[in-house]
Amino acid sequence: MNAKRKLIHELKNTFHRWEEESDLFDDSIIDACKKALREYYDEQVIVFDSDIELVDDEEEEEEEEE
């Protein structure tokens, strides 16, 4: 099963659970999904430069050997 099919399966399980366990009807669930997708993809990602210098394990081992 490829990633796209797994996502579809996961979403269908979520929809089924919400239909069974809430008082929401199909149109409310669809509206909520649309809103969630819009919010998720409209969020701005903040890029920043880290002050932390990351060291690979191999580089760290080489420094310890010296």
Helices and strands as residue ranges (DSSP letters): H 3-21, H 26-42, H 57-65
